[in-house]
Amino acid sequence: MIFVTKKGIIKKTKLSEFDTNRKTGLVAIKIADDDELISVNKTDGTKDIFIVTKQGKGIRFHENDVRETGRNTMGVKAITLTENDELISMSIIKKSDENKQILTITENGYAKITLSQEYRPQNRGGKGMKAHNINKKTGLIVNSLIVDKEDDVMILSTSGSIIRMHARNISIMGRDTQGVIAMRMNGDDKVASIAKIFTEEDIESEEE
């Protein structure tokens, strides 16, 4: 299991360490008082980790750069964050698949898809590279996730509005671009989250 926190800490722990039926649960990761867990993914020791920050930075590195530790530990630095920046997402990429589509969306509704091959692997703990051109018009990054062109996604705003759209209708652009409007915001409304819609076929494939 790979854990990341908003302060840029990453940790890898064997799934077997969580084999328990205790109703009170177990400590999965030690977290600083000013930090919080933002994402957990299952992996197998052969994948690349890709993380994105709200200020539009992204970094990709092999999971073997993260030393395996026990449950009650804090982990190590995944990325060097600039002032007022924090992690907002983590994705898992197969090294053999360089055509993964990475969707990012900003708080003002600007979205784009960038191919994973545009992010060359780096060393864990670096400053990363530009993943999205952030400015006053776009606002900060809200989320990033891997999609296929056949996928549908749902975008939810802070006021409770929601839209559903095809991933193939979102433009494929380079890293240093601001994207195009995927959801128009009214007044002080902002994008709260974006999620991929899973079909029964997706679930069956994942189970296999």
N, C-alpha and C positions, 0 to 999 in steps of 0.2 A: 504494500500500500504506500502511495506517495501522498504526503500532506504538504500543503503550502499555506502560509499565513499572509495577511495583508501587509506586514512589515518586511516581506521578502525572505522569509525563512522557509526552507524545504527540509523534509525528513522522509526517510524510507524505512519501513518496518515490515517484517514478515507477517503475512496474514495469519499464520498459525499462532502468533502471540496473542491474538484476540479470540482464541477458541475457549469460550467460557459460557456458562449459563447463569452467571451472577446477575440478579435483577438490578443491582445498583450500578452495573457497568464497570468498565475499566478505564484507567487513564490512558488515552491514546497518544497524547502529545503534551509536553509541558509548554505553556504559552505565557509570555510576559504580560504584565498587567495592562499595557497599552496596545496589545496585539490581539488578533482574533483569527481563527481558522476560516479560510474562505473556500477551500476546495480539497477533495480527496479523490484519488483515482486508483484503480487497480492496474497493475502492470506485471511484466514477467521477466524483467532484467535485460531486455533487448531493445527497449524503446528510447526515443528522444522525448524530452520534456519541453514544452513550449508554454511560456507564461507571458502575460501582457499586463501592463500597468495603466492606471487611469490617465496618466499624462502621455500615453501613446508610445511607450517603449515596449519592445518585445525581445526576448532572449530564448534561444534554443540550445540545449546541451543534452548529452547522453546521460541517462539515469545512473550509469556506473560512476559518474562524477559525484554522486551522492552516496556516502558511506552508510551502510545499513546499521541502524541503532535500535535499541530496545524501545518499549512503549513510553516510559516515563523520561523522555529526553526532549531537548528543544530543537535539535536539528542544526543545519548550517545555512549560510547565506546563499540564496538562489540568484539574486541580482542586487547590484548596488543601486539603491534608490536615490533620486535627487530630492530636494526639500519639497514637502507637501505631496509627494507621490506615494502610491501604494499599489499592491497587486490587486487585480480584479478577476483573473481567470487563469486556469491551467488546462492544457490539452495534452494528449498523448499522441505521438506521431511515430509510425513505423518507419525505420530507416529506408526500407525498400520502396516506400510510397512517397514520391516527391511531387505528387499532383494533388495533395490534399488541399481543400478549399477552406481557408480560415476567414470566417465572417466576424467583422468587428462593427459595433454600433456605438454611437455617442449619445449623450444625454439630450441633445437637440434633434435627434432623429436621423443623423447622417450615418449611412451604412456602406460597406464595401466588402468585397471578397478579394483576398490576396492568396496566391498559391504558396504552399509551404516551402517550395524550392527557393523562394526569394529570401528565406532566412537561413543563412549558412550556420552550421553548428559553431558554437563558441564555448569558451570555458565558463563553467559555473561561477557565479559571483561577479561577472562583469557588468558593465553599464547597459549592455544590449544595443539594439539598433531601432531606428524609427519604425513603428508599426502603423502609425496613423498620423496624418498631419492635423494636429490639434490647433484650433484657433477660437476666437470669441464666438464665431458663427456656429461652429460644430459643437462646442462644449467638450467636456471630458469624456473619455471612454467609459462605457457602462459595462460592457461584456464582450467576450470573444469566444467563439466556439467553432468546431469543425463541422462542416456540412457537405453534403453531396448535392448535385444539381437537381436530383429528384426529390429532395427534402422540402417540407414546408416548415416555416418558422412562425412563431407568434411573438409580437412585440407588445409589451404592456407598459402603460404610462403611469405616473404617480397619481393621476386623477382617476384611474380605473379604466381608461379607454384601452381597447385592444384591437389589433389588426392581425390578420393571417395573410401570409404571402409566400410565393414560391421562391426558393433560394435561387433558382435559375434566372429570376427577374432582377437580381441584385448584381450590379456591374462588377466585373473582375478588373481590379486596378492594382497598381504597384504599391509599395510600402509608403512612399512619401506622397500620398494623396489624401484628400479629405472625405472622399466618398460622395454619394448622392443622397437626397432626401428619401428615406424609406417610410417615415411617419412624420406628418406635420404636427408640430406642437402649437397649442393655443395658450396665450398668456404665459403664466409661470409653470405650465406643465412641462415635465421632463420624462424621458424614457427611464423606466424603472428596471426593466429586465427584458431579455429575449431568450427564447427557448425553442429547441427543435422539437417538432411533433413526431413522436414515435408511433409507428404502425405495428400491427401484429407481426408482420414479416420482419421488422427490425428486432422485435423482442425475441422471436424464434431464432434469428441469426445470432444474436448476442448469447442466447442460451447454448447454442451449439459450440 
